[in-house]
Amino acid sequence: METIPSQPEYRSRRNREPFKKESDAYGIKDSLKDVFNKYAVFTGRSRRSEYWFLVLFNVLVVFGLYLLLIPFAVNQSEDGLILILILWSLYMLTVFIPSLAVTVRRLHDTGRSGWNYFLSLIPFVGSIILIIYLAEDSQPGHNNWGPNPKGIGNNIFNFKSENNPSYSQPSYEEDAFKDF
């Protein structure tokens, strides 16, 4: 008769980084707070969740404003239409710069320059290419625009584990990137 083990067998993570618990709990509230705290910051990197939660938030707000517009359009009330148009314009002016900044930071996170945003000016194809770029996963570790915001791959040169206890962090005099 075959015995069933009481504990599941876990595969060793071998010299890889441990999972980051804090990266799992990154919701819409945290994402929007980060986006608006970095209102006009075009340097650095942003997570996919920051970008896509801002897109979702923008779609929901604009959809809500259009729902408010319907009763005024049915009643042909020009005052209501003008009020909704003013609210919509103010909202668009408010989120234009943070949306542009988070898009540039998202492109940086995929290893591309922010100038790739101008691909969206190419009819049809440019927008599709830009959406594909924005949907890609982050480059692991550091790139030209800073460390990975999820923390994946950032400690590749000073990883210390139970499998490699003798490895120590290089001193400031040593060049950690001498092989590159």
C-alpha positions as CSV (number, residue, x, y, z in Angstrom):
1,M,0.0,0.0,0.0
2,E,1.3,3.4,-0.9
3,T,1.6,6.1,1.8
4,I,0.6,9.7,1.2
5,P,3.1,12.2,2.6
6,S,1.7,14.5,5.2
7,Q,3.7,17.5,4.0
8,P,3.8,18.6,0.4
9,E,7.1,18.5,-1.3
10,Y,8.5,22.0,-2.1
11,R,11.0,22.7,-4.8
12,S,14.0,24.6,-3.7
13,R,14.3,28.2,-5.0
14,R,18.1,27.5,-5.5
15,N,20.0,30.8,-5.6
16,R,17.0,32.8,-6.7
17,E,15.5,35.7,-4.8
18,P,12.8,34.9,-2.4
19,F,9.2,36.0,-3.2
20,K,8.4,39.5,-2.2
21,K,5.2,39.6,-0.2
22,E,4.7,43.3,-0.5
23,S,4.5,43.1,-4.3
24,D,1.4,40.9,-4.1
25,A,-0.8,43.4,-2.2
26,Y,-0.6,46.4,-4.6
27,G,-4.2,47.4,-5.4
28,I,-6.0,50.2,-7.1
29,K,-5.8,52.5,-4.1
30,D,-2.0,52.1,-3.8
31,S,-1.5,52.4,-7.6
32,L,-3.5,55.6,-7.9
33,K,-1.8,57.1,-4.9
34,D,1.6,56.4,-6.4
35,V,0.5,57.9,-9.8
36,F,-0.7,61.1,-8.3
37,N,2.2,61.4,-5.8
38,K,4.5,61.3,-8.8
39,Y,2.4,63.8,-10.7
40,A,4.9,65.0,-13.2
41,V,7.8,62.6,-12.7
42,F,9.0,61.3,-16.0
43,T,12.1,59.4,-14.7
44,G,12.1,56.0,-13.1
45,R,9.9,53.0,-13.6
46,S,6.2,52.1,-13.0
47,R,4.5,48.8,-12.5
48,R,1.9,47.5,-14.9
49,S,-0.7,47.9,-12.2
50,E,0.0,51.6,-11.8
51,Y,-0.6,52.2,-15.5
52,W,-3.6,49.9,-16.0
53,F,-5.4,50.9,-12.8
54,L,-5.1,54.6,-13.9
55,V,-6.5,53.6,-17.3
56,L,-9.4,51.8,-15.6
57,F,-10.0,54.8,-13.3
58,N,-10.0,57.2,-16.2
59,V,-12.5,55.0,-18.2
60,L,-14.8,54.8,-15.1
61,V,-14.8,58.5,-14.5
62,V,-15.4,59.4,-18.1
63,F,-18.1,56.8,-18.4
64,G,-19.7,58.3,-15.2
65,L,-19.6,61.8,-16.7
66,Y,-21.2,60.5,-19.9
67,L,-24.0,58.9,-17.8
68,L,-24.6,62.2,-16.2
69,L,-24.7,63.8,-19.7
70,I,-27.6,61.6,-20.9
71,P,-30.5,63.2,-18.9
72,F,-29.3,66.7,-19.9
73,A,-29.1,65.6,-23.6
74,V,-32.6,64.0,-23.5
75,N,-34.1,67.2,-22.0
76,Q,-32.0,69.3,-24.3
77,S,-30.8,71.4,-21.4
78,E,-27.8,73.4,-22.6
79,D,-26.9,74.5,-19.0
80,G,-26.5,70.9,-18.0
81,L,-24.5,70.0,-21.1
82,I,-22.2,72.9,-20.5
83,L,-21.7,71.9,-16.9
84,I,-20.8,68.3,-17.8
85,L,-18.5,69.6,-20.5
86,I,-16.7,71.8,-18.0
87,L,-16.4,69.0,-15.5
88,W,-15.0,66.7,-18.3
89,S,-12.5,69.3,-19.5
90,L,-11.3,69.9,-15.9
91,Y,-10.9,66.2,-15.3
92,M,-9.0,65.7,-18.6
93,L,-6.7,68.7,-17.8
94,T,-6.1,67.2,-14.3
95,V,-5.1,63.7,-15.4
96,F,-3.3,64.6,-18.7
97,I,0.2,65.1,-17.1
98,P,0.0,62.1,-14.7
99,S,-1.2,59.9,-17.5
100,L,1.6,60.9,-19.7
101,A,4.2,60.6,-16.9
102,V,3.0,57.1,-15.9
103,T,3.0,56.0,-19.6
104,V,6.6,57.1,-20.0
105,R,7.6,55.4,-16.7
106,R,5.8,52.2,-17.8
107,L,7.8,52.3,-21.1
108,H,11.0,52.7,-19.0
109,D,10.0,49.7,-17.0
110,T,9.9,47.6,-20.2
111,G,13.3,48.9,-21.2
112,R,12.2,51.4,-23.8
113,S,12.6,55.1,-24.1
114,G,9.6,57.4,-23.3
115,W,9.9,58.7,-26.9
116,N,8.2,55.5,-28.0
117,Y,5.0,57.1,-26.8
118,F,5.0,58.9,-30.2
119,L,4.3,55.6,-31.9
120,S,0.7,56.3,-31.0
121,L,0.7,59.0,-33.7
122,I,1.0,56.3,-36.4
123,P,-2.6,55.5,-37.4
124,F,-3.9,52.1,-36.2
125,V,-0.6,50.2,-36.0
126,G,1.2,52.6,-33.7
127,S,-1.5,52.4,-31.0
128,I,-1.5,48.6,-31.1
129,I,2.3,48.5,-30.8
130,L,2.2,50.9,-27.9
131,I,-0.5,48.8,-26.1
132,I,1.7,45.7,-26.6
133,Y,4.7,47.5,-25.1
134,L,2.6,48.7,-22.1
135,A,1.2,45.3,-21.4
136,E,4.7,43.6,-21.3
137,D,6.2,42.5,-18.0
138,S,9.0,44.5,-16.4
139,Q,12.6,44.0,-17.2
140,P,14.1,42.1,-14.2
141,G,16.8,43.9,-12.3
142,H,18.2,47.3,-13.0
143,N,17.9,49.0,-16.4
144,N,18.8,52.5,-17.6
145,W,15.9,54.0,-15.7
146,G,16.5,52.4,-12.3
147,P,15.7,49.3,-10.3
148,N,12.7,47.1,-10.9
149,P,9.7,48.5,-8.9
150,K,8.6,45.0,-8.1
151,G,12.0,44.2,-6.6
152,I,12.6,41.3,-8.9
153,G,16.2,40.8,-9.9
154,N,17.4,43.9,-8.1
155,N,19.8,42.0,-5.8
156,I,21.3,39.8,-8.4
157,F,24.9,40.8,-7.6
158,N,24.7,40.6,-3.8
159,F,22.4,37.6,-3.2
160,K,23.1,35.7,0.0
161,S,21.3,32.5,0.7
162,E,21.6,29.3,2.7
163,N,23.0,27.6,-0.5
164,N,25.7,30.3,-0.9
165,P,26.5,31.5,2.7
166,S,30.1,32.4,1.8
167,Y,29.1,35.1,-0.7
168,S,29.4,38.6,0.8
169,Q,28.3,41.9,-0.5
170,P,31.1,43.6,-2.5
171,S,32.7,46.6,-0.8
172,Y,32.6,50.1,-2.3
173,E,36.1,49.7,-3.7
174,E,35.2,46.5,-5.6
175,D,33.5,46.9,-8.9
176,A,30.4,44.7,-8.8
177,F,30.0,45.1,-12.6
178,K,33.6,44.4,-13.7
179,D,32.6,41.7,-16.0
180,F,30.1,43.9,-18.0
